[in-house]
Amino acid sequence: MLEKTNNTAGQTESVRNEQKFAFGLSEFIRSPAMGAFIGMLIVFLIFTMFGYHRNFLSIAGLANWMNFASTVGIIAIPVAFLMISGELDISTGAVMPASAMMLGISVNHYDFPMWLGIVSTLMMASCVGLINGVLVTRTQVPSFIVTLATLFAVGGLTLALSDLLINNTNVSLKSPDWAKAVFGTRYFGFRTSVFWWLGLIAVFWYFLHRSPWGNWVFAMGGDAESARNAGIPVNRMKIWLFILCAVCTSLAGILQVIQFNSAQSATFFNMIFFTIIASVVGGVLLNGGAGSVIGVVFGTMTLGIVQQGINYTEIDRNYSLLIIGVMLLIAVLMNGTFQRLATSWSQTKEGCLI
């Protein structure tokens, strides 16, 4: 009798696992991430067709757009976290060159050990993120305005301090071998930033989709007041998200300056738009509350294919911005549709798993 009961229990558990797998796959199909995957696949096939004879599918061609995507992707996922929580950070365009300049100046002109220069740079970025987070949560000023202010403030300080300290707005950097191996070389044509990005994707996926903190992020974007009433530390969590965004942006700047042995203090306005576009194309809703790490990865890869893959075709490069604009518009229009599908499916799921 006991053996029969155990067999029945085992069969029931097996059926539940199969149902969960089926629902998980169905949820992905109905999620904005699926739209991002389809969009990436279509763009990839189009560029493969037009760029095949120019080695778009070669290792060098793959590495070219992946290298670009990795730099954007390292920043885009934390930006997406903020967007899911109902906030936005556009100060990334200034934090990235500020980090690169700070590392170059501290190591090349003031003889800091490389490890100390990296730690100091990351701490500087953490302070910028902390300022953003505190201002947003304490003043209730929209995060777009707060980070717009810090964008120009950090950008202006970078220019002024660079001119004051080294009398130049550009800096060169000679890195030790270990720093080059970890942050600034190529393996099989791929920059180290690609491997950093892949590692961060795994960490961020676990954070957003498997940890309780990820549930908090979604709850804050859905309804911050309800999340606060449920005991979620909304303000503290948002501050940490701003810090995470700034630190990842700083890491991207560190990777860039060590890779290319130089940096410039000009604000990277394009990076602001690239990270937001990658997030939206990846299925992150503009009003918050929905998004996924894998969707942002697909969005980032799509952006990389368009930006760099066009060089392997006979298509005029000036059309790359047109293609990105059309993709963004389609993504915004489709995200709402996928969200409605996901909502209707979640109700079906609840009824079937009871």
Secondary structure, 3 states (H helix, E strand, C coil): CHHHHHHHHHHHHHHHHHHHHHHHHHHHHCCHHHHHHHHHHHHHHHHHHHHHHHCCCCHHHHHHHHHHHHHHHHHHHHHHHHHHCCCCCCCHHHHHHHHHHHHHHHHHCCCCCHHHHHHHHHHHHHHHHHHHHHHHHHHCCCHHHHHHHHHHHHHHHHHHHHHHHHCCCEEECCCCHHHHHHHCCEECCEEHHHHHHHHHHHHHHHHHHCCHHHHHHHHHHHCHHHHHHCCCCHHHHHHHHHHHHHHHHHHHHHHHHHHHCEEECCCCHHHHHHHHHHHHHCCCCCCCCCCCHHHHHHHHHHHHHHHHHHHHCCCCCCHHHHHHHHHHHHHHHHHHHHHHHHHHHHHHHHHHHC
